[in-house]
């Protein structure tokens, strides 16, 4: 794996875990650290002082290395099966920009803001819709007077299952947070147990169920012990997928009704000749949308100093002082019988900062997912975690979460 690819995979994984730790276990959500991390890396390279140091900490690498990895992602992902990634930059005509910085961005990614708020909003919304094939139709930050620069990324992924699920009638849940509620489940049975395992994480056992897409994108369904929240489940999954904790494959799990969270292992009779082990998965279909205000948790994204408008922080972008005025992500994900689709648009809106001050220094298994669970869509070849989420409530149509 190339150095830039390794930096991106590691940085995105670490940001995914930090983001998950602050999520509300009682609310559905979906988010994409892969959509936010490259923008943070590009901003880190253009920043100075405390803002640069905070952003470097958030991306987990020195600014030049992180920015190189971000540019590699925008170059490579659009050519990968089932994926599209795009970068967009819009600036006011009155804002001077450094040509050296502009030349590092993808060709055709820069456009002008006209100063007409309605026209600019329409143009940015159209870009978001075009890059995500209509899954997200609105740029998640405001444009208009006082916003001389918008930097955004769009990520879209789609995959069809190698082995589709079938739908069944709703059945009441016997126990747990969803007890007594009717839950329609998708189900499938596939040969072999290689796509099921239990990880020994610092928060307890974690069941990982891989649903393979036909184009190299897999969705991992994640179930922890009863009561485990998104921080424990999604953070544990990041560690397990990175090989940082012990993982027991399903064929080595003990027999019984509690082989792992949500797992039962038994022996069944079959009329088929020597069918071998079977893996049955029962999971509800879900469709989620979410909006995240990244400045509400500025410390997670390294944006606390960068959003201080009392000074400028990005001399690498412009000689004019700039600070982050808004930072947000809109994301959506849909898990169905035939496949999985997801998209995310992440955007930073800049505002004018005060004149820059001098830099300062600061230190058969049967798997039943009938209670809250997580999921992570991962590019199989690289291990890049593309979209992550948490299903807190029994799915019923489209749920929207605000963060």
FISE-733518 format. One record per residue: residue number from 1; x, y, z of N, C-alpha, C in turn. Coordinates in steps of 0.1 Angstrom, whole numbers. Layout:
 seq   n.X   n.Y   n.Z  ca.X  ca.Y  ca.Z   c.X   c.Y   c.Z
 NUM     X     Y     Z     X     Y     Z     X     Y     Z
...
***
This chain:
 seq   n.X   n.Y   n.Z  ca.X  ca.Y  ca.Z   c.X   c.Y   c.Z
   1     8   -12     0     0     0     0     9    12     0
   2     6    22    -9    14    34   -10    13    42     3
   3    24    50     5    24    58    17    12    67    19
   4     8    74     8    -3    83     9   -16    75    12
   5   -18    64     6   -29    56     9   -30    51    23
   6   -18    47    29   -18    43    43   -22    55    52
   7   -16    66    49   -19    78    57   -34    81    57
   8   -40    80    45   -55    83    44   -63    73    52
   9   -60    60    50   -68    49    56   -67    50    72
  10   -55    53    77   -53    54    91   -59    67    96
  11   -58    78    90   -64    90    94   -79    90    94
  12   -85    84    84   -99    83    83  -104    74    94
  13   -97    63    97  -101    53   107  -101    60   121
  14   -91    67   124   -90    74   137  -100    85   139
  15  -103    92   128  -114   102   129  -127    96   130
  16  -129    85   124  -142    77   125  -144    73   140
  17  -134    68   147  -135    64   161  -138    76   170
  18  -131    87   167  -133    99   176  -147   105   174
  19  -151   105   161  -165   110   158  -175   102   165
  20  -174    89   164  -184    79   170  -185    81   185
  21  -174    85   192  -174    85   207  -184    95   212
  22  -187   106   204  -196   116   209  -210   115   204
  23  -214   104   197  -227   102   192  -237    98   203
  24  -249   101   201  -260    98   210  -265    84   206
  25  -264    75   216  -268    61   214  -283    59   211
  26  -291    69   214  -306    68   212  -310    74   199
  27  -301    78   191  -305    85   178  -298    78   166
  28  -306    76   156  -300    71   143  -291    82   137
  29  -280    77   130  -272    87   123  -263    79   113
  30  -258    87   104  -248    82    94  -238    93    92
  31  -226    90    90  -215   100    88  -204    94    80
  32  -196   103    74  -185    99    66  -172   107    70
  33  -163   100    78  -150   106    81  -142   107    68
  34  -145    98    58  -137    99    45  -141   112    38
  35  -153   117    40  -157   130    34  -150   142    41
  36  -148   141    54  -143   153    61  -128   153    62
  37  -122   141    63  -107   141    65   -99   147    54
  38  -102   145    41   -94   152    31   -94   167    32
  39  -106   173    35  -107   187    36   -99   192    48
  40   -99   185    59   -91   189    70   -76   189    67
  41   -72   179    59   -58   177    55   -54   189    46
  42   -63   193    37   -59   204    28   -59   217    36
  43   -68   219    45   -67   231    53   -55   231    62
  44   -51   220    67   -39   219    76   -27   224    68
  45   -25   220    56   -14   224    48   -13   239    46
  46   -25   245    45   -26   260    43   -26   268    55
  47   -27   262    67   -28   269    80   -15   272    86
  48   -15   280    96    -3   283   104    -7   284   119
  49     3   284   127     1   286   142    -8   275   148
  50   -15   279   159   -24   269   166   -33   261   157
  51   -39   268   147   -48   261   138   -41   250   130
  52   -29   252   126   -22   241   119   -19   230   128
  53   -15   233   140   -12   222   149   -24   214   153
  54   -35   221   155   -48   213   159   -52   205   147
  55   -52   210   135   -56   203   123   -47   191   121
  56   -34   192   123   -25   181   121   -28   170   131
  57   -32   174   143   -35   164   153   -48   157   149
  58   -58   164   143   -70   158   139   -69   149   128
  59   -59   152   118   -58   142   107   -47   132   110
  60   -40   133   121   -30   123   125   -18   122   116
  61   -14   133   110    -1   133   102     4   147   101
  62    16   149    97    21   162    93    14   167    81
  63    12   180    81     3   186    71     7   183    57
  64    20   184    53    23   180    39    20   166    35
  65    22   156    44    19   142    42     4   140    40
  66    -4   147    50   -18   145    49   -24   151    37
  67   -19   163    33   -25   169    21   -22   161     8
  68   -10   155     8    -6   146    -4   -16   134    -4
  69   -19   129     7   -28   118     8   -42   122     4
  70   -46   134     8   -60   139     4   -61   141   -11
  71   -50   146   -17   -50   148   -32   -50   135   -39
  72   -43   125   -33   -44   112   -39   -58   105   -39
  73   -65   108   -28   -79   102   -27   -87   108   -38
  74   -87   122   -40   -95   128   -50   -91   124   -64
  75   -79   119   -66   -74   114   -79   -78   100   -81
  76   -78    92   -70   -80    77   -72   -95    73   -70
  77  -102    78   -61  -116    73   -58  -125    74   -70
  78  -125    85   -77  -135    86   -89  -133    74   -99
  79  -121    68   -99  -119    57  -108  -122    43  -102
  80  -125    43   -89  -128    30   -83  -142    26   -85
  81  -144    13   -86  -157     7   -88  -167    11   -77
  82  -179    17   -82  -189    20   -72  -187    33   -65
  83  -177    40   -68  -173    52   -60  -172    65   -69
  84  -176    76   -63  -173    89   -68  -169    98   -57
  85  -158   106   -59  -154   116   -50  -150   128   -57
  86  -154   140   -52  -152   152   -59  -148   163   -49
  87  -140   173   -53  -137   184   -45  -142   197   -53
  88  -148   206   -45  -153   218   -51  -148   230   -43
  89  -144   241   -49  -140   253   -43  -147   265   -50
  90  -153   273   -42  -160   285   -47  -155   297   -39
  91  -151   308   -47  -145   319   -40  -151   332   -46
  92  -152   342   -37  -156   356   -42  -145   361   -51
  93  -149   369   -61  -139   375   -70  -130   385   -63
  94  -135   390   -52  -127   400   -44  -116   393   -35
  95  -117   380   -34  -107   373   -25   -95   369   -33
  96   -83   375   -29   -71   370   -36   -67   356   -32
  97   -62   348   -42   -58   335   -39   -44   332   -43
  98   -37   324   -36   -23   320   -41   -24   310   -52
  99   -18   313   -63   -18   304   -74   -12   291   -71
 100    -2   291   -62     5   279   -59    -4   269   -52
 101   -14   274   -44   -23   265   -37   -34   261   -47
 102   -38   269   -56   -49   265   -65   -44   254   -74
 103   -32   255   -78   -27   244   -87   -26   230   -81
 104   -27   229   -68   -27   216   -62   -41   210   -62
 105   -51   217   -65   -65   212   -65   -68   205   -79
 106   -78   196   -79   -82   189   -91   -86   200  -102
 107   -83   197  -114   -86   206  -125  -101   207  -126
 108  -106   219  -128  -120   222  -129  -128   223  -116
 109  -121   222  -105  -128   222   -92  -131   236   -87
 110  -125   247   -93  -126   260   -88  -137   268   -96
 111  -146   275   -89  -156   284   -96  -157   296   -87
 112  -163   306   -93  -165   319   -87  -178   320   -80
 113  -179   327   -68  -191   331   -62  -195   345   -68
 114  -208   346   -72  -212   358   -79  -215   370   -70
 115  -218   366   -57  -223   376   -48  -238   377   -47
 116  -245   370   -56  -259   369   -56  -262   356   -48
 117  -267   358   -35  -269   346   -26  -277   336   -32
 118  -288   339   -38  -298   329   -44  -291   322   -55
 119  -284   329   -64  -278   322   -75  -266   313   -71
 120  -259   318   -61  -248   310   -56  -253   297   -48
 121  -264   299   -41  -270   288   -34  -274   277   -44
 122  -281   282   -55  -285   272   -65  -274   265   -72
 123  -263   272   -74  -251   266   -81  -245   255   -72
 124  -243   258   -59  -237   249   -50  -246   237   -47
 125  -259   240   -46  -269   228   -44  -269   219   -56
 126  -268   225   -68  -267   217   -80  -255   208   -81
 127  -244   214   -76  -231   206   -76  -233   194   -67
 128  -238   196   -55  -240   186   -45  -249   175   -51
 129  -260   179   -57  -269   169   -63  -263   161   -75
 130  -255   168   -83  -249   162   -94  -238   152   -90
 131  -230   155   -80  -219   147   -75  -225   134   -68
 132  -236   135   -62  -242   124   -54  -254   118   -61
 133  -256   121   -74  -267   115   -82  -280   118   -75
 134  -282   130   -69  -295   134   -63  -297   129   -49
 135  -288   121   -43  -290   116   -30  -289   128   -20
 136  -281   138   -22  -280   150   -14  -282   162   -23
 137  -292   170   -21  -296   180   -30  -293   194   -24
 138  -286   195   -13  -284   208    -7  -270   209    -1
 139  -262   219    -4  -250   221     3  -252   224    17
 140  -245   217    26  -248   218    41  -244   231    48
 141  -237   240    41  -234   253    47  -240   265    39
 142  -242   276    46  -248   287    40  -238   295    31
 143  -243   301    21  -235   310    12  -242   324    12
 144  -234   334     9  -240   347     8  -229   357    13
 145  -234   369    17  -225   380    22  -217   375    34
 146  -204   378    34  -196   374    46  -190   360    44
 147  -193   353    33  -187   340    31  -179   341    17
 148  -167   344    18  -159   346     6  -154   333     0
 149  -154   322     7  -149   310     2  -157   298     8
 150  -160   288    -1  -166   275     3  -157   264    -2
 151  -153   255     6  -145   243     2  -153   231     5
 152  -156   222    -4  -165   211    -2  -160   198    -8
 153  -164   187    -3  -162   174    -9  -175   167   -10
 154  -176   158   -20  -188   150   -22  -183   135   -24
 155  -190   126   -17  -186   112   -18  -199   104   -21
 156  -199    95   -30  -210    87   -33  -205    73   -35
 157  -213    63   -30  -209    49   -32  -222    41   -34
 158  -220    30   -42  -231    21   -44  -226     7   -47
 159  -232    -3   -41  -228   -16   -44  -240   -25   -43
 160  -240   -36   -51  -250   -46   -50  -244   -59   -44
 161  -253   -65   -36  -248   -77   -28  -245   -89   -38
 162  -234   -96   -35  -231  -108   -42  -242  -118   -40
 163  -248  -118   -28  -259  -127   -24  -270  -119   -19
 164  -281  -116   -26  -292  -107   -21  -299  -113    -9
 165  -306  -104    -2  -315  -108     9  -329  -110     3
 166  -337  -116    11  -352  -117     8  -359  -111    20
 167  -371  -105    17  -378   -99    28  -388  -108    34
 168  -392  -106    46  -402  -114    53  -412  -106    61
 169  -422  -112    66  -432  -105    74  -426  -100    87
 170  -432   -89    92  -427   -83   104  -430   -93   116
 171  -421   -93   125  -423  -102   137  -419   -94   149
 172  -426   -96   160  -422   -88   172  -409   -92   178
 173  -402   -83   183  -389   -85   190  -392   -90   204
 174  -384  -100   208  -387  -107   220  -382   -99   232
 175  -370   -93   231  -364   -87   243  -355   -75   238
 176  -350   -67   248  -341   -56   244  -348   -43   242
 177  -341   -33   237  -347   -20   236  -359   -19   226
 178  -359   -29   216  -370   -29   206  -381   -40   210
 179  -381   -44   222  -390   -55   226  -404   -51   224
 180  -412   -61   218  -426   -59   215  -429   -52   202
 181  -419   -46   196  -421   -38   183  -421   -48   171
 182  -429   -45   161  -429   -54   149  -417   -49   141
 183  -409   -59   137  -396   -56   130  -396   -65   117
 184  -397   -59   105  -396   -66    93  -381   -68    90
 185  -377   -81    88  -363   -84    86  -360   -89    72
 186  -348   -84    67  -343   -91    55  -335  -103    60
 187  -335  -113    52  -328  -125    56  -321  -132    44
 188  -310  -139    47  -303  -147    37  -295  -157    44
 189  -292  -168    37  -284  -179    41  -273  -181    31
 190  -261  -181    34  -250  -182    25  -240  -193    30
 191  -233  -200    21  -224  -210    25  -211  -204    31
 192  -206  -211    41  -193  -207    47  -195  -197    58
 193  -186  -197    67  -187  -188    79  -176  -177    79
 194  -169  -176    68  -158  -166    67  -162  -152    69
 195  -175  -148    67  -179  -134    68  -185  -131    82
 196  -183  -140    91  -188  -137   105  -177  -139   115
 197  -176  -130   125  -165  -132   135  -169  -124   147
 198  -162  -126   158  -163  -119   170  -150  -113   174
 199  -149  -100   176  -137   -93   181  -137   -91   195
 200  -126   -93   202  -124   -90   216  -119   -76   218
 201  -128   -67   219  -125   -52   220  -124   -48   234
 202  -118   -36   236  -117   -31   250  -130   -29   257
 203  -141   -28   249  -154   -26   254  -162   -39   255
 204  -156   -50   252  -163   -63   252  -164   -69   238
 205  -171   -81   237  -172   -88   224  -180   -80   214
 206  -176   -80   202  -182   -73   191  -184   -82   179
 207  -196   -84   175  -199   -93   163  -197   -84   150
 208  -190   -90   141  -188   -84   128  -193   -93   117
 209  -202   -88   109  -208   -95    98  -205   -88    85
 210  -198   -94    76  -194   -87    64  -204   -91    53
 211  -210   -81    47  -219   -83    35  -212   -78    23
 212  -208   -87    15  -199   -84     3  -207   -78    -8
 213  -202   -67   -13  -207   -61   -25  -200   -67   -38
 214  -206   -65   -49  -201   -71   -61  -190   -63   -68
 215  -186   -51   -62  -176   -43   -68  -165   -39   -59
 216  -163   -47   -48  -152   -44   -39  -155   -35   -28
 217  -168   -32   -26  -172   -25   -14  -180   -34    -5
 218  -176   -35     8  -183   -44    17  -190   -35    28
 219  -201   -39    33  -207   -33    44  -206   -43    56
 220  -200   -38    67  -199   -46    79  -210   -42    89
 221  -218   -52    93  -228   -50   103  -222   -53   116
 222  -224   -44   126  -217   -44   139  -226   -45   151
 223  -225   -55   159  -233   -56   171  -225   -59   183
 224  -227   -50   193  -219   -52   206  -228   -58   216
 225  -223   -59   229  -231   -64   240  -243   -55   242
 226  -254   -60   249  -266   -52   252  -261   -39   259
 227  -267   -28   255  -263   -15   261  -251    -8   255
 228  -244   -15   247  -232    -8   240  -237     3   231
 229  -230    14   231  -234    26   223  -225    27   211
 230  -227    37   203  -220    38   190  -205    41   192
 231  -201    47   203  -187    49   206  -180    36   208
 232  -186    27   216  -180    14   218  -180     5   206
 233  -192     5   199  -193    -4   188  -185     0   176
 234  -187    13   172  -180    17   160  -165    19   163
 235  -161    23   175  -147    24   178  -141    10   179
 236  -148     1   184  -143   -13   184  -141   -19   170
 237  -150   -15   162  -149   -20   148  -137   -15   141
 238  -134    -2   143  -122     4   137  -110    -3   142
 239  -109    -7   155   -98   -14   160   -97   -28   154
 240  -108   -35   153  -109   -48   148  -105   -49   133
 241  -110   -40   125  -107   -40   111   -93   -36   108
 242   -87   -29   117   -73   -25   116   -63   -35   121
 243   -69   -46   127   -60   -57   132   -55   -54   146
 244   -61   -45   153   -55   -41   166   -62   -48   178
 245   -70   -58   176   -75   -67   186   -77   -81   181
 246   -78   -90   190   -80  -104   186   -94  -106   180
 247   -95  -114   169  -107  -117   163  -108  -132   161
 248  -120  -137   165  -123  -152   164  -133  -154   153
 249  -129  -162   143  -138  -165   132  -149  -173   137
 250  -161  -173   129  -173  -180   134  -171  -195   135
 251  -162  -200   126  -161  -215   127  -154  -220   139
 252  -147  -210   146  -140  -214   159  -148  -210   171
 253  -160  -204   169  -168  -200   181  -175  -213   187
 254  -178  -212   200  -185  -223   206  -199  -225   202
 255  -205  -237   203  -219  -239   199  -227  -234   211
 256  -239  -229   208  -248  -225   218  -256  -212   213
 257  -266  -208   221  -274  -197   217  -267  -183   219
 258  -255  -183   226  -248  -171   228  -234  -172   224
 259  -232  -175   212  -218  -177   206  -211  -163   205
 260  -219  -153   205  -214  -139   204  -226  -130   204
 261  -224  -117   205  -235  -108   205  -244  -110   192
 262  -257  -114   195  -266  -116   184  -263  -129   176
 263  -254  -138   181  -250  -150   174  -255  -162   181
 264  -260  -172   174  -263  -185   179  -257  -195   169
 265  -251  -205   175  -244  -216   167  -250  -229   170
 266  -255  -236   160  -260  -249   163  -258  -258   151
 267  -263  -271   151  -262  -280   140  -276  -283   135
 268  -278  -282   122  -291  -285   116  -290  -296   106
 269  -301  -302   103  -302  -313    93  -304  -307    80
 270  -299  -312    69  -300  -307    56  -302  -318    46
 271  -311  -316    37  -313  -327    26  -304  -325    15
 272  -296  -314    15  -287  -312     4  -274  -319     7
 273  -267  -325    -3  -255  -332    -1  -244  -324     4
 274  -238  -327    16  -226  -321    22  -226  -305    19
 275  -236  -298    25  -237  -284    22  -226  -276    29
 276  -220  -281    39  -210  -274    46  -216  -264    56
 277  -208  -256    63  -214  -246    72  -222  -236    65
 278  -232  -230    72  -241  -220    66  -241  -208    76
 279  -242  -196    70  -244  -184    77  -257  -178    74
 280  -265  -176    84  -278  -169    82  -277  -156    89
 281  -282  -145    82  -282  -132    87  -296  -126    86
 282  -301  -121    97  -314  -114    97  -312  -100   101
 283  -315   -91    93  -312   -76    96  -323   -68    90
 284  -327   -57    97  -337   -48    91  -331   -40    80
 285  -339   -37    70  -335   -27    60  -336   -14    67
 286  -327    -4    63  -328     9    69  -324    20    58
 287  -330    31    61  -327    43    52  -325    55    62
 288  -314    61    62  -311    72    71  -305    84    64
 289  -308    96    70  -302   108    66  -298   115    79
 290  -287   123    78  -282   131    89  -276   144    85
 291  -276   153    94  -269   166    92  -260   168   104
 292  -247   171   102  -238   172   113  -232   186   113
 293  -233   194   124  -226   207   125  -212   204   131
 294  -202   204   123  -188   200   128  -183   209   138
 295  -187   222   138  -182   232   148  -188   229   162
 296  -199   222   163  -204   219   176  -194   210   184
 297  -186   202   177  -176   194   183  -163   197   176
 298  -159   210   177  -147   215   170  -135   208   174
 299  -134   203   186  -121   197   191  -119   184   184
 300  -130   177   179  -128   164   172  -122   166   159
 301  -125   177   152  -120   180   139  -109   190   138
 302  -103   194   149   -92   203   149   -96   217   145
 303  -108   221   148  -113   234   142  -115   245   153
 304  -111   242   165  -113   252   176  -105   265   173
 305   -92   264   170   -85   276   167   -88   282   154
 306   -91   273   144   -93   278   130  -106   285   129
 307  -115   284   138  -128   291   138  -128   304   146
 308  -117   307   152  -115   320   159  -113   331   149
 309  -123   340   147  -122   350   137  -115   363   141
 310  -109   362   153  -101   374   158   -88   375   150
 311   -84   365   142   -72   365   134   -74   356   122
 312   -65   357   112   -66   347   101   -57   335   104
 313   -60   324    97   -53   311   100   -48   304    88
 314   -51   309    75   -48   302    63   -40   310    53
 315   -28   314    57   -20   322    47   -16   314    35
 316   -17   301    35   -14   293    23   -25   294    13
 317   -37   298    17   -48   300     7   -48   314     1
 318   -47   323    10   -49   337     6   -41   347    15
 319   -37   358    10   -31   368    19   -41   375    27
 320   -54   374    24   -64   379    32   -67   370    44
 321   -69   376    56   -71   367    67   -85   359    66
 322   -84   346    69   -96   338    68   -97   329    80
 323  -109   327    85  -112   318    96  -124   309    91
 324  -126   297    97  -137   288    94  -149   294   101
 325  -159   297    93  -172   303    98  -182   292   100
 326  -182   282    92  -192   271    93  -185   258    87
 327  -189   247    93  -184   234    88  -195   224    91
 328  -199   217    81  -211   208    82  -210   196    72
 329  -217   186    75  -218   174    66  -233   170    65
 330  -237   167    53  -250   160    51  -247   146    46
 331  -254   136    51  -250   122    48  -263   114    47
 332  -263   104    39  -274    95    37  -269    81    34
 333  -277    71    39  -273    57    36  -286    48    35
 334  -286    39    26  -297    30    25  -292    15    23
 335  -297     6    32  -294    -8    31  -306   -15    28
 336  -306   -22    16  -318   -29    11  -315   -44     8
 337  -325   -50     2  -323   -64    -1  -313   -67   -12
 338  -312   -57   -21  -303   -59   -33  -289   -53   -31
 339  -288   -43   -22  -275   -36   -21  -275   -24   -12
 340  -265   -16   -13  -263    -5    -4  -259     8   -12
 341  -265    19    -8  -261    32   -14  -259    42    -2
 342  -249    51    -5  -247    61     5  -240    73    -2
 343  -241    85     5  -235    97     0  -233   106    11
 344  -223   115     9  -220   125    19  -215   138    12
 345  -219   149    16  -213   162    12  -208   169    24
 346  -196   173    25  -190   180    36  -185   193    31
 347  -187   204    39  -184   217    34  -179   226    45
 348  -169   235    42  -164   245    51  -167   259    44
 349  -173   268    52  -175   281    47  -166   290    55
 350  -158   298    48  -148   307    54  -155   321    56
 351  -150   328    66  -153   342    68  -140   350    70
 352  -141   363    69  -129   371    70  -125   371    85
 353  -112   369    87  -106   370   101   -99   384   102
 354   -95   386   114   -87   399   117   -73   397   111
 355   -66   408   110   -52   407   105   -45   396   113
 356   -37   388   106   -30   377   113   -20   382   123
 357   -20   376   134    -9   379   144     2   369   142
 358    13   372   149    25   364   149    21   350   154
 359    26   339   148    23   326   154    28   324   168
 360    19   318   176    23   315   190    26   300   191
 361    32   296   202    36   283   205    28   277   217
 362    21   266   215    14   259   225    16   244   225
 363    18   238   239    21   224   238    11   215   229
 364  -232  -213   110  -245  -209   112  -244  -206   126
 365  -240  -202   118  -241  -192   128  -253  -184   123
 366  -262  -180   133  -273  -171   129  -271  -158   136
 367  -271  -148   128  -269  -134   133  -282  -127   133
 368  -287  -122   144  -300  -115   144  -297  -101   149
 369  -300   -91   141  -297   -77   145  -311   -71   149
 370  -316   -73   161  -329   -68   165  -328   -59   177
 371  -317   -52   178  -315   -41   187  -305   -32   181
 372  -302   -20   187  -293   -10   181  -280   -16   176
 373  -276   -12   164  -264   -18   158  -257    -7   149
 374  -245   -10   146  -237    -1   137  -234    -7   124
 375  -229     1   115  -225    -4   102  -213     5    97
 376  -205    -1    88  -194     6    82  -192     1    68
 377  -192    10    58  -189     6    44  -175     8    42
 378  -168    -2    37  -153    -3    36  -149    -7    22
 379  -140     0    16  -134    -4     3  -125   -16     6
 380  -128   -27     0  -121   -40     4  -106   -39     1
 381  -102   -34   -10   -88   -34   -14   -79   -26    -5
 382   -84   -15     0   -76    -6     8   -79    -5    23
 383   -91   -10    26   -95    -9    40  -100     5    44
 384  -102    14    34  -107    28    36  -121    27    41
 385  -124    33    53  -138    33    58  -145    45    52
 386  -155    42    43  -161    53    35  -173    60    42
 387  -182    52    48  -194    57    54  -197    48    67
 388  -201    54    77  -203    47    90  -216    52    96
 389  -223    44   104  -235    48   110  -240    40   121
 390  -251    44   127  -257    38   139  -272    37   137
 391  -278    25   139  -292    24   138  -297    22   152
 392  -304    32   158  -308    32   172  -322    28   174
 393  -330    30   163  -345    27   165  -349    17   154
 394  -360     9   156  -364     0   145  -367     8   133
 395  -361     5   122  -362    13   110  -377    13   105
 396  -381    25   101  -395    27    95  -394    39    86
 397  -391    37    74  -390    48    64  -377    55    66
 398  -377    68    64  -365    76    65  -364    83    78
 399  -353    81    85  -351    88    98  -341    99    95
 400  -342   110   102  -333   121   100  -327   125   114
 401  -314   126   114  -307   130   126  -300   143   125
 402  -300   151   135  -292   163   135  -281   162   146
 403  -269   167   142  -258   166   152  -252   180   153
***
